[in-house]
Amino acid sequence: MTVPAAAQELGGRLPSASEKAAANHLRKILAAHATGDAKLRVLDDETQQPTEITLTPALSSLLIELLRHIGKGDAVTLVPVSKMLTTQQAADILNVSRPFLISLLDKGEIEYSLVGRHRRIQADQLFKYKKERDEKRSKALADLAELDAEHL
């Protein structure tokens, strides 16, 4: 199956209005069937024959999340968890400066390895740190909200 040129380019740009609409439409279809295995019928471009595809709940959930971001107009990049990232790529994912990321590496908060003189971070280690950081932030915000409610 060939991928249209426009689809190949989506990773490097924001989605168009028609792509956002299509993503939202497909997300709603998938969400309606996300509780169990969803059977979808798609038209094969080469054979022009319908092909049935079964999506597990986990795969449906992943696709729904991806489509939600595209539907909102966000740029989306998929990063395999086994990928080794440069410090700049990791900083971009965390939305922090590269020097701040380097300080996290030096403190041992994120595991990394050296390739020559360059630090490389495995994506799954970065996502593990990001998840823990986000959980700490959520807890701190909940604690602040609770304190604020007590002082009213």
N, CA and C atoms as an extended XYZ file, in Angstrom:
456
Properties=species:S:1:pos:R:3:atomname:S:1:resname:S:1:resid:I:1 pbc="F F F"
N         0.851       -1.163        0.000 N   MET     1
C         0.000        0.000        0.000 CA  MET     1
C         0.900        1.230        0.000 C   MET     1
N         0.643        2.171       -0.854 N   THR     2
C         1.450        3.378       -0.926 CA  THR     2
C         0.835        4.463       -0.058 C   THR     2
N         1.700        5.312        0.490 N   VAL     3
C         1.253        6.417        1.334 CA  VAL     3
C         1.278        7.677        0.490 C   VAL     3
N         0.156        8.422        0.430 N   PRO     4
C         0.139        9.654       -0.351 CA  PRO     4
C         1.206       10.628        0.140 C   PRO     4
N         1.729       11.446       -0.759 N   ALA     5
C         2.783       12.392       -0.417 CA  ALA     5
C         2.352       13.326        0.704 C   ALA     5
N         1.103       13.764        0.706 N   ALA     6
C         0.618       14.679        1.746 CA  ALA     6
C         0.710       14.031        3.121 C   ALA     6
N         0.425       12.727        3.208 N   ALA     7
C         0.488       12.037        4.491 CA  ALA     7
C         1.934       11.928        4.967 C   ALA     7
N         2.853       11.738        4.035 N   GLN     8
C         4.253       11.629        4.402 CA  GLN     8
C         4.760       12.954        4.968 C   GLN     8
N         4.221       14.052        4.523 N   GLU     9
C         4.697       15.358        4.936 CA  GLU     9
C         4.064       15.856        6.219 C   GLU     9
N         3.032       15.208        6.733 N   LEU    10
C         2.310       15.707        7.896 CA  LEU    10
C         3.208       15.834        9.117 C   LEU    10
N         4.195       14.975        9.272 N   GLY    11
C         5.076       15.045       10.432 CA  GLY    11
C         5.883       16.318       10.514 C   GLY    11
N         6.061       17.014        9.403 N   GLY    12
C         6.876       18.214        9.396 CA  GLY    12
C         6.087       19.503        9.335 C   GLY    12
N         4.778       19.424        9.501 N   ARG    13
C         3.959       20.641        9.417 CA  ARG    13
C         2.686       20.458       10.221 C   ARG    13
N         1.962       21.569       10.384 N   LEU    14
C         0.667       21.490       11.062 CA  LEU    14
C        -0.370       20.915       10.104 C   LEU    14
N        -1.366       20.206       10.628 N   PRO    15
C        -2.394       19.638        9.746 CA  PRO    15
C        -3.284       20.727        9.153 C   PRO    15
N        -3.742       20.486        7.932 N   SER    16
C        -4.650       21.414        7.261 CA  SER    16
C        -6.049       21.276        7.855 C   SER    16
N        -6.935       22.188        7.478 N   ALA    17
C        -8.319       22.137        7.974 CA  ALA    17
C        -8.990       20.829        7.573 C   ALA    17
N        -8.766       20.378        6.340 N   SER    18
C        -9.397       19.125        5.898 CA  SER    18
C        -8.810       17.927        6.634 C   SER    18
N        -7.514       17.956        6.944 N   GLU    19
C        -6.899       16.866        7.704 CA  GLU    19
C        -7.417       16.856        9.139 C   GLU    19
N        -7.594       18.037        9.731 N   LYS    20
C        -8.155       18.107       11.084 CA  LYS    20
C        -9.577       17.547       11.097 C   LYS    20
N       -10.377       17.918       10.095 N   ALA    21
C       -11.760       17.427       10.025 CA  ALA    21
C       -11.782       15.909        9.851 C   ALA    21
N       -10.929       15.386        8.974 N   ALA    22
C       -10.868       13.941        8.745 CA  ALA    22
C       -10.421       13.217       10.019 C   ALA    22
N        -9.436       13.780       10.729 N   ALA    23
C        -8.957       13.166       11.966 CA  ALA    23
C       -10.062       13.135       13.013 C   ALA    23
N       -10.807       14.224       13.143 N   ASN    24
C       -11.903       14.268       14.111 CA  ASN    24
C       -13.005       13.274       13.757 C   ASN    24
N       -13.312       13.149       12.465 N   HIS    25
C       -14.339       12.213       12.015 CA  HIS    25
C       -13.910       10.769       12.321 C   HIS    25
N       -12.677       10.432       11.966 N   LEU    26
C       -12.181        9.081       12.205 CA  LEU    26
C       -12.078        8.796       13.705 C   LEU    26
N       -11.675        9.788       14.486 N   ARG    27
C       -11.585        9.614       15.939 CA  ARG    27
C       -12.953        9.273       16.526 C   ARG    27
N       -14.004        9.954       16.052 N   LYS    28
C       -15.353        9.676       16.552 CA  LYS    28
C       -15.801        8.264       16.181 C   LYS    28
N       -15.461        7.827       14.991 N   ILE    29
C       -15.808        6.466       14.562 CA  ILE    29
C       -15.093        5.446       15.445 C   ILE    29
N       -13.788        5.642       15.662 N   LEU    30
C       -13.026        4.710       16.492 CA  LEU    30
C       -13.515        4.724       17.936 C   LEU    30
N       -13.816        5.913       18.455 N   ALA    31
C       -14.266        6.027       19.848 CA  ALA    31
C       -15.576        5.282       20.071 C   ALA    31
N       -16.417        5.260       19.072 N   ALA    32
C       -17.702        4.572       19.197 CA  ALA    32
C       -17.526        3.054       19.335 C   ALA    32
N       -16.383        2.536       18.922 N   HIS    33
C       -16.128        1.095       18.951 CA  HIS    33
C       -14.928        0.727       19.815 C   HIS    33
N       -14.476        1.632       20.661 N   ALA    34
C       -13.215        1.424       21.388 CA  ALA    34
C       -13.317        0.475       22.567 C   ALA    34
N       -14.511        0.091       22.978 N   THR    35
C       -14.635       -0.760       24.160 CA  THR    35
C       -14.201       -2.199       23.914 C   THR    35
N       -14.312       -2.674       22.716 N   GLY    36
C       -13.880       -4.031       22.383 CA  GLY    36
C       -13.080       -3.994       21.104 C   GLY    36
N       -12.822       -5.174       20.547 N   ASP    37
C       -12.134       -5.208       19.269 CA  ASP    37
C       -13.027       -4.556       18.219 C   ASP    37
N       -12.501       -3.571       17.512 N   ALA    38
C       -13.268       -2.866       16.490 CA  ALA    38
C       -12.902       -3.426       15.121 C   ALA    38
N       -13.892       -3.750       14.351 N   LYS    39
C       -13.656       -4.214       12.986 CA  LYS    39
C       -13.971       -3.060       12.045 C   LYS    39
N       -12.979       -2.666       11.289 N   LEU    40
C       -13.140       -1.579       10.329 CA  LEU    40
C       -12.983       -2.129        8.927 C   LEU    40
N       -13.712       -1.575        8.017 N   ARG    41
C       -13.576       -1.961        6.625 CA  ARG    41
C       -12.980       -0.771        5.886 C   ARG    41
N       -11.827       -0.988        5.270 N   VAL    42
C       -11.140        0.069        4.524 CA  VAL    42
C       -10.965       -0.374        3.085 C   VAL    42
N       -10.862        0.607        2.209 N   LEU    43
C       -10.689        0.319        0.794 CA  LEU    43
C        -9.203        0.292        0.477 C   LEU    43
N        -8.724       -0.827       -0.032 N   ASP    44
C        -7.329       -0.976       -0.417 CA  ASP    44
C        -7.094       -0.183       -1.701 C   ASP    44
N        -6.155        0.758       -1.676 N   ASP    45
C        -5.884        1.616       -2.836 CA  ASP    45
C        -5.480        0.830       -4.079 C   ASP    45
N        -4.707       -0.230       -3.881 N   GLU    46
C        -4.196       -0.982       -5.019 CA  GLU    46
C        -5.254       -1.882       -5.647 C   GLU    46
N        -5.973       -2.632       -4.817 N   THR    47
C        -6.924       -3.604       -5.352 CA  THR    47
C        -8.341       -3.044       -5.481 C   THR    47
N        -8.590       -1.901       -4.850 N   GLN    48
C        -9.922       -1.289       -4.804 CA  GLN    48
C       -10.954       -2.229       -4.174 C   GLN    48
N       -10.473       -3.143       -3.331 N   GLN    49
C       -11.339       -4.076       -2.619 CA  GLN    49
C       -11.373       -3.701       -1.144 C   GLN    49
N       -12.546       -3.858       -0.514 N   PRO    50
C       -12.597       -3.588        0.926 CA  PRO    50
C       -11.825       -4.657        1.696 C   PRO    50
N       -11.091       -4.206        2.689 N   THR    51
C       -10.325       -5.090        3.550 CA  THR    51
C       -10.771       -4.841        4.982 C   THR    51
N       -11.023       -5.923        5.717 N   GLU    52
C       -11.449       -5.784        7.105 CA  GLU    52
C       -10.231       -5.823        8.019 C   GLU    52
N       -10.179       -4.854        8.935 N   ILE    53
C        -9.078       -4.745        9.889 CA  ILE    53
C        -9.665       -4.780       11.289 C   ILE    53
N        -9.067       -5.582       12.174 N   THR    54
C        -9.507       -5.637       13.564 CA  THR    54
C        -8.535       -4.841       14.414 C   THR    54
N        -9.077       -3.842       15.142 N   LEU    55
C        -8.269       -3.033       16.038 CA  LEU    55
C        -8.547       -3.443       17.478 C   LEU    55
N        -7.510       -3.775       18.213 N   THR    56
C        -7.663       -4.089       19.626 CA  THR    56
C        -7.966       -2.789       20.387 C   THR    56
N        -8.499       -2.877       21.598 N   PRO    57
C        -8.748       -1.656       22.370 CA  PRO    57
C        -7.484       -0.805       22.564 C   PRO    57
N        -6.334       -1.448       22.781 N   ALA    58
C        -5.086       -0.696       22.982 CA  ALA    58
C        -4.700        0.074       21.721 C   ALA    58
N        -4.823       -0.579       20.567 N   LEU    59
C        -4.491        0.089       19.314 CA  LEU    59
C        -5.500        1.193       19.010 C   LEU    59
N        -6.768        0.933       19.268 N   SER    60
C        -7.798        1.962       19.080 CA  SER    60
C        -7.494        3.179       19.942 C   SER    60
N        -7.126        2.936       21.192 N   SER    61
C        -6.824        4.020       22.122 CA  SER    61
C        -5.645        4.856       21.629 C   SER    61
N        -4.619        4.195       21.146 N   LEU    62
C        -3.442        4.898       20.621 CA  LEU    62
C        -3.814        5.743       19.407 C   LEU    62
N        -4.580        5.165       18.494 N   LEU    63
C        -4.996        5.908       17.304 CA  LEU    63
C        -5.904        7.084       17.660 C   LEU    63
N        -6.805        6.875       18.621 N   ILE    64
C        -7.700        7.952       19.054 CA  ILE    64
C        -6.886        9.114       19.617 C   ILE    64
N        -5.880        8.801       20.422 N   GLU    65
C        -5.026        9.853       21.002 CA  GLU    65
C        -4.279       10.612       19.899 C   GLU    65
N        -3.726        9.896       18.948 N   LEU    66
C        -3.036       10.528       17.817 CA  LEU    66
C        -3.995       11.417       17.033 C   LEU    66
N        -5.178       10.899       16.724 N   LEU    67
C        -6.167       11.655       15.961 CA  LEU    67
C        -6.681       12.864       16.736 C   LEU    67
N        -6.751       12.751       18.068 N   ARG    68
C        -7.182       13.884       18.892 CA  ARG    68
C        -6.220       15.050       18.729 C   ARG    68
N        -4.918       14.764       18.747 N   HIS    69
C        -3.921       15.830       18.575 CA  HIS    69
C        -3.995       16.440       17.177 C   HIS    69
N        -4.101       15.595       16.169 N   ILE    70
C        -4.192       16.096       14.796 CA  ILE    70
C        -5.468       16.902       14.621 C   ILE    70
N        -6.578       16.411       15.196 N   GLY    71
C        -7.855       17.113       15.105 CA  GLY    71
C        -7.820       18.490       15.744 C   GLY    71
N        -6.988       18.661       16.789 N   LYS    72
C        -6.840       19.966       17.433 CA  LYS    72
C        -5.889       20.872       16.655 C   LYS    72
N        -5.201       20.302       15.670 N   GLY    73
C        -4.274       21.103       14.875 CA  GLY    73
C        -2.845       21.058       15.365 C   GLY    73
N        -2.553       20.124       16.284 N   ASP    74
C        -1.190       19.991       16.803 CA  ASP    74
C        -0.308       19.243       15.810 C   ASP    74
N         0.967       19.613       15.773 N   ALA    75
C         1.947       18.828       15.035 CA  ALA    75
C         2.280       17.610       15.894 C   ALA    75
N         2.421       16.461       15.289 N   VAL    76
C         2.649       15.223       16.021 CA  VAL    76
C         3.843       14.501       15.419 C   VAL    76
N         4.719       14.009       16.303 N   THR    77
C         5.846       13.199       15.877 CA  THR    77
C         5.837       11.926       16.702 C   THR    77
N         5.938       10.793       16.061 N   LEU    78
C         6.014        9.512       16.760 CA  LEU    78
C         7.480        9.188       17.018 C   LEU    78
N         7.782        8.768       18.257 N   VAL    79
C         9.147        8.424       18.624 CA  VAL    79
C         9.145        6.997       19.163 C   VAL    79
N         9.795        6.077       18.470 N   PRO    80
C         9.880        4.709       18.997 CA  PRO    80
C        10.618        4.720       20.342 C   PRO    80
N        10.148        3.929       21.315 N   VAL    81
C        10.749        3.948       22.642 CA  VAL    81
C        12.197        3.478       22.637 C   VAL    81
N        12.603        2.734       21.630 N   SER    82
C        13.982        2.247       21.573 CA  SER    82
C        14.941        3.252       20.930 C   SER    82
N        14.425        4.353       20.427 N   LYS    83
C        15.263        5.323       19.722 CA  LYS    83
C        16.198        6.057       20.684 C   LYS    83
N        17.423        6.268       20.252 N   MET    84
C        18.378        7.057       21.008 CA  MET    84
C        18.248        8.506       20.533 C   MET    84
N        18.042        9.404       21.475 N   LEU    85
C        17.807       10.812       21.169 CA  LEU    85
C        19.030       11.656       21.493 C   LEU    85
N        19.220       12.718       20.724 N   THR    86
C        20.248       13.691       21.055 CA  THR    86
C        19.737       14.531       22.223 C   THR    86
N        20.615       15.275       22.841 N   THR    87
C        20.183       16.126       23.950 CA  THR    87
C        19.214       17.203       23.465 C   THR    87
N        19.389       17.701       22.252 N   GLN    88
C        18.465       18.713       21.733 CA  GLN    88
C        17.086       18.107       21.475 C   GLN    88
N        17.040       16.909       20.908 N   GLN    89
C        15.752       16.255       20.678 CA  GLN    89
C        15.037       16.002       22.005 C   GLN    89
N        15.781       15.525       23.012 N   ALA    90
C        15.192       15.258       24.323 CA  ALA    90
C        14.688       16.553       24.965 C   ALA    90
N        15.466       17.616       24.860 N   ALA    91
C        15.054       18.908       25.416 CA  ALA    91
C        13.782       19.393       24.737 C   ALA    91
N        13.689       19.215       23.433 N   ASP    92
C        12.494       19.625       22.692 CA  ASP    92
C        11.267       18.836       23.154 C   ASP    92
N        11.418       17.554       23.381 N   ILE    93
C        10.296       16.723       23.827 CA  ILE    93
C         9.821       17.165       25.208 C   ILE    93
N        10.770       17.503       26.089 N   LEU    94
C        10.407       17.947       27.440 CA  LEU    94
C        10.004       19.421       27.477 C   LEU    94
N        10.234       20.126       26.376 N   ASN    95
C         9.953       21.559       26.289 CA  ASN    95
C        10.787       22.338       27.313 C   ASN    95
N        12.071       21.988       27.375 N   VAL    96
C        13.020       22.680       28.237 CA  VAL    96
C        14.231       23.065       27.383 C   VAL    96
N        15.090       23.904       27.939 N   SER    97
C        16.302       24.273       27.214 CA  SER    97
C        17.300       23.117       27.255 C   SER    97
N        18.197       23.099       26.294 N   ARG    98
C        19.225       22.056       26.270 CA  ARG    98
C        20.117       22.148       27.511 C   ARG    98
N        20.557       23.359       27.934 N   PRO    99
C        21.368       23.419       29.158 CA  PRO    99
C        20.633       22.871       30.395 C   PRO    99
N        19.324       23.118       30.486 N   PHE   100
C        18.560       22.579       31.610 CA  PHE   100
C        18.537       21.050       31.540 C   PHE   100
N        18.346       20.501       30.341 N   LEU   101
C        18.363       19.043       30.186 CA  LEU   101
C        19.716       18.480       30.602 C   LEU   101
N        20.795       19.140       30.185 N   ILE   102
C        22.143       18.682       30.553 CA  ILE   102
C        22.276       18.643       32.080 C   ILE   102
N        21.707       19.650       32.771 N   SER   103
C        21.780       19.653       34.239 CA  SER   103
C        21.021       18.457       34.819 C   SER   103
N        19.890       18.075       34.208 N   LEU   104
C        19.152       16.888       34.659 CA  LEU   104
C        19.989       15.624       34.463 C   LEU   104
N        20.687       15.558       33.336 N   LEU   105
C        21.545       14.397       33.072 CA  LEU   105
C        22.679       14.335       34.082 C   LEU   105
N        23.308       15.496       34.342 N   ASP   106
C        24.430       15.542       35.274 CA  ASP   106
C        24.003       15.179       36.697 C   ASP   106
N        22.757       15.506       37.070 N   LYS   107
C        22.233       15.164       38.400 CA  LYS   107
C        21.811       13.698       38.486 C   LYS   107
N        21.780       13.004       37.347 N   GLY   108
C        21.375       11.600       37.334 CA  GLY   108
C        19.873       11.400       37.323 C   GLY   108
N        19.119       12.440       36.999 N   GLU   109
C        17.659       12.316       36.987 CA  GLU   109
C        17.153       11.581       35.755 C   GLU   109
N        17.941       11.584       34.692 N   ILE   110
C        17.604       10.854       33.462 CA  ILE   110
C        18.834       10.048       33.068 C   ILE   110
N        18.627        8.764       32.812 N   GLU   111
C        19.740        7.916       32.374 CA  GLU   111
C        20.147        8.288       30.958 C   GLU   111
N        21.432        8.186       30.681 N   TYR   112
C        21.935        8.451       29.333 CA  TYR   112
C        23.189        7.618       29.108 C   TYR   112
N        23.630        7.581       27.876 N   SER   113
C        24.888        6.899       27.562 CA  SER   113
C        25.712        7.832       26.690 C   SER   113
N        26.998        7.560       26.649 N   LEU   114
C        27.900        8.360       25.824 CA  LEU   114
C        28.186        7.625       24.525 C   LEU   114
N        28.084        8.360       23.436 N   VAL   115
C        28.487        7.855       22.127 CA  VAL   115
C        29.611        8.787       21.696 C   VAL   115
N        30.833        8.318       21.889 N   GLY   116
C        31.966        9.220       21.723 CA  GLY   116
C        31.911       10.233       22.862 C   GLY   116
N        31.874       11.524       22.528 N   ARG   117
C        31.759       12.563       23.554 CA  ARG   117
C        30.325       13.049       23.709 C   ARG   117
N        29.396       12.488       22.936 N   HIS   118
C        28.018       12.972       22.903 CA  HIS   118
C        27.099       12.136       23.780 C   HIS   118
N        26.246       12.829       24.515 N   ARG   119
C        25.252       12.152       25.347 CA  ARG   119
C        24.072       11.742       24.474 C   ARG   119
N        23.566       10.531       24.726 N   ARG   120
C        22.368       10.056       24.044 CA  ARG   120
C        21.413        9.510       25.095 C   ARG   120
N        20.131        9.814       24.917 N   ILE   121
C        19.109        9.398       25.861 CA  ILE   121
C        18.160        8.450       25.144 C   ILE   121
N        17.938        7.292       25.736 N   GLN   122
C        16.971        6.368       25.145 CA  GLN   122
C        15.574        6.931       25.392 C   GLN   122
N        14.740        6.924       24.356 N   ALA   123
C        13.416        7.543       24.425 CA  ALA   123
C        12.596        7.010       25.592 C   ALA   123
N        12.652        5.706       25.871 N   ASP   124
C        11.834        5.187       26.969 CA  ASP   124
C        12.275        5.745       28.321 C   ASP   124
N        13.565        6.017       28.487 N   GLN   125
C        14.047        6.643       29.727 CA  GLN   125
C        13.551        8.086       29.835 C   GLN   125
N        13.535        8.773       28.717 N   LEU   126
C        13.047       10.151       28.715 CA  LEU   126
C        11.558       10.190       29.034 C   LEU   126
N        10.790        9.291       28.436 N   PHE   127
C         9.346        9.260       28.679 CA  PHE   127
C         9.042        8.830       30.115 C   PHE   127
N         9.874        7.966       30.680 N   LYS   128
C         9.716        7.574       32.082 CA  LYS   128
C         9.902        8.800       32.976 C   LYS   128
N        10.957        9.575       32.733 N   TYR   129
C        11.190       10.801       33.508 CA  TYR   129
C        10.024       11.775       33.330 C   TYR   129
N         9.570       11.943       32.087 N   LYS   130
C         8.476       12.882       31.797 CA  LYS   130
C         7.205       12.475       32.539 C   LYS   130
N         6.901       11.195       32.544 N   LYS   131
C         5.699       10.708       33.242 CA  LYS   131
C         5.800       10.984       34.741 C   LYS   131
N         6.967       10.681       35.331 N   GLU   132
C         7.165       10.928       36.763 CA  GLU   132
C         7.077       12.422       37.065 C   GLU   132
N         7.680       13.252       36.224 N   ARG   133
C         7.630       14.707       36.410 CA  ARG   133
C         6.194       15.204       36.344 C   ARG   133
N         5.451       14.728       35.355 N   ASP   134
C         4.062       15.165       35.202 CA  ASP   134
C         3.200       14.720       36.378 C   ASP   134
N         3.450       13.511       36.895 N   GLU   135
C         2.704       13.024       38.067 CA  GLU   135
C         3.004       13.882       39.289 C   GLU   135
N         4.273       14.256       39.486 N   LYS   136
C         4.651       15.132       40.608 CA  LYS   136
C         3.969       16.489       40.482 C   LYS   136
N         3.947       17.025       39.280 N   ARG   137
C         3.302       18.321       39.051 CA  ARG   137
C         1.810       18.246       39.338 C   ARG   137
N         1.167       17.193       38.876 N   SER   138
C        -0.278       17.031       39.112 CA  SER   138
C        -0.575       16.920       40.597 C   SER   138
N         0.255       16.163       41.323 N   LYS   139
C         0.052       16.013       42.757 CA  LYS   139
C         0.254       17.353       43.454 C   LYS   139
N         1.290       18.089       43.070 N   ALA   140
C         1.548       19.393       43.689 CA  ALA   140
C         0.383       20.352       43.433 C   ALA   140
N        -0.159       20.337       42.229 N   LEU   141
C        -1.304       21.198       41.920 CA  LEU   141
C        -2.529       20.787       42.728 C   LEU   141
N        -2.746       19.492       42.874 N   ALA   142
C        -3.884       19.013       43.667 CA  ALA   142
C        -3.720       19.415       45.132 C   ALA   142
N        -2.479       19.312       45.649 N   ASP   143
C        -2.211       19.721       47.029 CA  ASP   143
C        -2.455       21.214       47.220 C   ASP   143
N        -2.025       22.024       46.248 N   LEU   144
C        -2.263       23.470       46.316 CA  LEU   144
C        -3.750       23.791       46.287 C   LEU   144
N        -4.472       23.107       45.436 N   ALA   145
C        -5.917       23.338       45.347 CA  ALA   145
C        -6.596       22.965       46.662 C   ALA   145
N        -6.137       21.888       47.289 N   GLU   146
C        -6.699       21.460       48.566 CA  GLU   146
C        -6.396       22.486       49.658 C   GLU   146
N        -5.168       23.001       49.686 N   LEU   147
C        -4.812       24.032       50.666 CA  LEU   147
C        -5.628       25.295       50.448 C   LEU   147
N        -5.816       25.659       49.188 N   ASP   148
C        -6.590       26.854       48.863 CA  ASP   148
C        -8.047       26.686       49.320 C   ASP   148
N        -8.586       25.491       49.141 N   ALA   149
C        -9.969       25.237       49.539 CA  ALA   149
C       -10.104       25.293       51.065 C   ALA   149
N        -9.083       24.876       51.791 N   GLU   150
C        -9.123       24.900       53.253 CA  GLU   150
C        -9.104       26.328       53.791 C   GLU   150
N        -8.496       27.271       53.056 N   HIS   151
C        -8.344       28.639       53.517 CA  HIS   151
C        -9.503       29.543       53.101 C   HIS   151
N       -10.519       28.985       52.496 N   LEU   152
C       -11.664       29.809       52.083 CA  LEU   152
C       -12.644       29.996       53.176 C   LEU   152
